[in-house]
Amino acid sequence: MAETSPLLIKRYASRRLYNTETSDYVTLEDIAGFIRAGREVQIVDLKSGDDLTRQYLLQIIAEHESKGENVLPINVLTDLVRTYTTSAQSVVPQFLAMSFEMLRDGQSKMMENMEKMNPMTAMPGYDAMRAQQEAFLKAMTGGMGGMGNWKAPDRDDEKGGDDLHEIKSQLAELQAKLDKMQK
């Protein structure tokens, strides 16, 4: 069941972070875990009421990057730094948001189509294997979500040869969107 309101984390003057739902202190790694699990998080300063969410999300990314968990290539980081000093600044956030949305949608559709084409779905233990694949892909994409809502198809939904054509057309559609964004 998806939560409708974000998890409220309060930052005390001591810089400790307090989870208001569980009434305990949390670390940045705990917050990253909540986000990977699909939870929205809001971090506010207790005294001023300022929203510090962006600051802490950037800090989580920086810590992961500094530990060798490099997700962002150097050229992307360089371009991000450049956008803070140019007028292109207003376009970049929208571009990034659209790119991640397309990635999530593409992953979800890809997984659905893989399920439809896979003859292994009739094997005992397939659901456990599928859950492992989902966890692996989620870990590889940094828990961006969008994959948690796919499920094994009903046997009546299988279309046979049309699936490959559908996958090819979806890939072509994604490539066209990417090409359009790069121009």
N, C-alpha and C positions, 0 to 999 in steps of 0.2 A: 504494500500500500504506500503510495507516494505521499510525502508530506506536502502540505500546501503552503506553509509559512517557513521561512528560513530559520535554521538553527541560530539562535541568538547567543553570541559569545561576547562577554564584556571584558574589556581590558581595564585592570585596576591601575592605580598610580604606580604600583610596584612593577608594572608591565606584565604581570601574570594574567593569563587568559582564563576566564571562568565560563564554563558551560552552564547556561541557565536552566537547561532541561534536566541535567543529571546532578546539578549542584556540586560540581567538582572542577578542579583546575585541569586544563588541557595544554598540550604542547602544539607546536606547529605541525608536527607529524600526525598528531591526533586529528587536527583540522583537515590536513591533506587526506587522511583516511575517510573522514566524513564526506568529503567532496568526491573521492573516488567511488564511494558507495552510492553516489547519485544525490546526495543531500546538498541543498543550497545553504550557504552559511553567510551570516552577517556579523561583522565584528565592529563593535562600537566602543568608544572611550566612555567609561563610566562617568567621569567628571564633566566633560564637555558635551558628550552626546555625539561627537563627530563620528562619521562612518569611516572606519579604518580598513574596511574589507579589501579594497584594491591594494593598499600598502602591504597587507599581510599575504595576499595571494602572490604578489610580486616577490616577496621574501621567500615564500615556499618554492617558487620556481627557481630563484637564484640559488637556494640551498641545494636543490636537486641537481642543478647544472654544475655547481662547484664540487659535488661528490662524484662527478664523472657520469652522471645520468643525462648525457647530452641528447636532448630532443631537438633543440633549436640550433640549426647550423649557423656558423659564424656569419655568413653573408646575410642571414635573416636578422640576426642580432644587430649587425652593422646597419642594415636598412632601418631597423626600428629606432636606433639612436639618431640616424639622419632625420627621421620624420619629426622628431622633437624640435628640430631647428629649422624646418622648412614649412612652407605653406601646405604641403601635401598632408599635413597632420590630420586634417579633417576626413580624408578619404581612407586612410589606413585602418582605423578601428572598424569601419563598416566592411572593408575588404576582408579583414581577419575574421570577423564574425560570420560573414557569408561563407568563407572558406571552411571554417570549422563546422558550420551547419551542413554544408555539402558533404564533408567527410563523414559526419555522423549518419546522414541519410544514406550515403553510398554504402557504408558498412552494414547498416541495417538491411538494405535491399540485397546486398551481396550475401549476407548470411541466410536470408529467407530463401533466396534462389539456390544456394548450396544445399539447403535442407530439402528442397523439392526434388533436386536431381540426385540426391544421395541414396543409393540402394541400401546403405548400411542402416538406415532409419528403422528397418525391421529387425535388426539384431538386438538380442537381449543386452542390456547395459549401455545402450546407445545414449540414453538421456544423461547418464553420468559422464560419458565421454564428451557430449555436447556441452555440458556445463564446464568441463575443463577447458575446452576450446574457447568458450565465451570468456572465461576468466583470463586465459592467456591473451586473447585479443584486447581485452579491456586493459590489462597490464601494459601491453605494448603501445597502446594509444594514450596512456596516462589517465585512463578512467574517464574518457570524455563522454561517456554515456551514449544513449541512443541505441545500444545493442541489448539492453536489458528487456526490451519489449518484444523481441522476436521469440518465436516458439516453433516447435516441430509442427510441420503442416499436417492437416488431415489427409488421409490417403485419398479421399475423393477430390482433393484440390490438385493432384498431380496432372500435368498436361503432356508429359513425355517430351518430344522433340522441340516444342515451343519454348521450353525453358532456356535453352542455349541461345536461341534468337533473342529472347527477352533480355538476357544478361548482356549480350553484345550491344543491343540498342541502348541499354542503361549506361554501359561504359562509354558508348559514343556520345550520349547526352551529357555525361559528366565531363568528358574531354572537351566538348563544345563550350560548356560553361566555363571551364578553366581557361580555354583559349580566349574567350570573350573578356575574362577578367584581366588577362595579361596584356591586352591591347590598350 
